[in-house]
Amino acid sequence: MSQDNLITMECTACHRTNYHSRKNKKLNTSRLNMSKFCRWCKKHTEHKETK
């Protein structure tokens, strides 16, 4: 994966970085919000894209 497209996802409850993903930053300029499983909270929580 190229560094240009790499993003990290952070849990909004415990603020830990759990997921890495890709996105086209030219087409999608807003930050992603997804419901994903956090293994530290042990439940599905909202994850947001970090800087």
C-alpha positions as CSV (number, residue, x, y, z in Angstrom):
1,M,0.0,0.0,0.0
2,S,1.2,3.4,-0.8
3,Q,1.6,6.0,2.0
4,D,-0.6,8.4,0.1
5,N,-3.7,6.3,0.5
6,L,-3.1,4.8,3.9
7,I,-5.4,5.9,6.8
8,T,-5.8,4.8,10.4
9,M,-9.1,4.2,12.3
10,E,-9.4,5.1,15.9
11,C,-12.1,4.0,18.4
12,T,-14.2,6.9,19.7
13,A,-14.7,5.2,23.1
14,C,-11.2,4.2,24.1
15,H,-9.2,6.2,21.6
16,R,-7.0,3.3,20.5
17,T,-5.8,2.8,16.9
18,N,-7.3,-0.5,15.7
19,Y,-7.6,-0.5,11.9
20,H,-5.6,0.5,8.9
21,S,-7.3,1.0,5.5
22,R,-7.0,2.7,2.1
23,K,-9.0,5.5,0.5
24,N,-8.7,7.8,-2.4
25,K,-8.1,11.2,-0.8
26,K,-8.8,13.1,-4.0
27,L,-12.3,11.8,-4.4
28,N,-13.2,11.5,-0.7
29,T,-12.0,14.6,1.2
30,S,-14.2,14.1,4.3
31,R,-13.2,11.8,7.2
32,L,-14.6,8.3,7.4
33,N,-16.8,7.1,10.3
34,M,-17.5,3.4,10.5
35,S,-19.0,1.0,13.1
36,K,-16.3,-1.6,13.7
37,F,-15.4,-4.1,16.5
38,C,-13.0,-2.8,19.1
39,R,-11.1,-5.7,20.8
40,W,-10.3,-3.6,23.9
41,C,-13.9,-2.4,24.4
42,K,-15.2,-5.9,23.3
43,K,-18.1,-4.4,21.4
44,H,-18.9,-2.6,18.1
45,T,-18.2,1.1,18.4
46,E,-17.8,4.1,16.1
47,H,-14.4,4.4,14.6
48,K,-13.2,7.6,12.9
49,E,-10.3,8.4,10.6
50,T,-7.3,10.0,12.3
51,K,-4.8,12.4,10.8
